[in-house]
């Protein structure tokens, strides 16, 4: 495991965690909306069949190379609000992590950050310019917190080699 996996992971995931395990009352720091963004058809992203060869979040974080196509399975979780409001982005956690709360199992506040961060990744659906779609994943994809999802996409690593996100091209929601 890389010693510096916290570098960009903390920046990306840290904001989610900071608001997730305590009182939420701050403002959202959303990226600017591209003028080229258009409403996307859900059918273009939601897969009707489960993609084969899915690996857990921990395995993908450890094994996938930058730009490599991946199929990753996890639960939408990791904070009080794992789905980025107004964006087609959310965090997923490895299926090996256990929930802490019965009424909001996705929060996972009792899981230490040193265990959560290496078992968590941001999933983003982007436009042709690489900007995260300015549509809430709940409406665009029909997802909600604690859904088990299988995402087909591309692994993105930073300069230090840390997996920072999966740029998704399709999602299958397990029932």
N, C-alpha and C positions, 0 to 999 in steps of 0.2 A: 504494500500500500504506500502511496506517495506521502511524504511528510507534509507536503504543502497542499493537501486536498482542500483545506479550509479557505484558501486565497479567494477565489471567485465564488466558490460555493457559499461562503459566508455572506458575501455581498448580495448574491441572488436570493439565497434561501434565508439569510439572516433577517431580512425585512419581513418575510412571511412569519418567521418564528417570533420576532419581536412583538408583533401585534397579535399573535396567536395564543399565547399562554398567559395573558393578563387582560386587563380591561382594555378594550379597544375604543379609542375615541379620537385618534389622530386622523390626519388627512392622508389621502392616497397620493403617492408619487408615481403617477402613470406616465409612460412615455408618450411623446407627442403622436398624434394620429396622422398618418400619411394621407395626403389628398388623393392618392391613387387607390386607396382601399375601396373595395366594393363589397356588397353583401354576397356572401358565399353560400352556395347550395350545400346543405348538410349532407346530401348524398355523396358529395365529392370527398368527404372525410370519414363518414361513418361506414364501417365495413359490415357487410352482411354475413361474412364468414370469419371465423377465428383464424388469424394468421398462424402458421405453424412455426415451431422453433422458438417460442418465447422464452426469454431468460429473465431472471429476477433482477431487480434494481442493483443489488450488490454485485452480481456477476457482470452486468453491463458496465458498471462503474469501473470494475477492475480489469475487464478484458477488451472492451470496444476501443477501436482506434478512431482518431478524429476523421470525420467524414464517412465512416463505415455505416452501412445500413444495418439497423438493429430492429429486433422485435423484442419489446420489453413488457413485462407484466408487473403490475403493482396496484395499490389502492390509492385513490385520491385522498390524501391525508397529509399530516405532518404539522398542522397548525390549526388554529381556530377558523381561519379562512384560507384553505389550500387552493381554492379557485380564485384567480386574480379577477377582481371585480371589473367588468367592462372589457375584458381581454380573453382571447382564446388561449389561455395559459393556466396551468395548474401544476401542483407538485404531486408526485406519487412516491410511495414508500414501499420498500420490500415487504413481501407477504410474511416474512418471518417476524416482523414487529407486531407486538400485541397492543391492543388499545388499552387506554387507562380509564376512560369514562364510558358509562353505558349510554348516556343520552347524547353524547357527541364523541363517538369512538375515534373519529379522525383527528382530534386535537393532539393526543399523544404527549401531553405535557410532562408526564412522569417518566418518559424516556429521556435519558441524559443526552445532551447535544452531541457528545462524542460518539454515541451509538446511533443517533438519528441522522446526522449529516451524511455519513458514508452509506446510508441506506435510503437516501432520498435524492430525487432529481426533478428538475423543472421540465415540463413538457410544453412546447409552444407550437401553435399553428401559425404560420407566417404567410405574408403575401409574396408576390414576385420580387419585391425589393428587400425581402428579408425582415420586414417589420411585423411584429406580432399583430394579428388581426384584432381590430377594435370592435369585437363582438364578444359578448360574454359566453364562455364555454357552456354554461348551463342551457342557454337558448340555442346556440349554434350546433352543439353536439348532443344535447340531452343528458349531460352528465350531472352528477351531484356528489357531494362529499361521501366518502367511504365506498363508492363504486369500485369494483375490481375492473380494471381496464387492461387491454392489450394494445400497445401502441406500436405501429410500424413507422420508422423514421430514420433520421440520420444523427449519429452521435456527434456532439460538438465539444471539443476540448480546448482549454485555454493554453497559453504559452508554457505553463508549468506541467501540462499534461493532465490536468484535472477535468473530469467530465462536468461541464457546466449546464448542459441541457440536451434534450432530444428534440430536434426539429421534426415535428410529426407530419406525416402525409396521410395517415389513416388511423382510426381507432375502432376497436371492438369492445363493447360494453358487456361484460359477463353478467349473466342473470343468476 
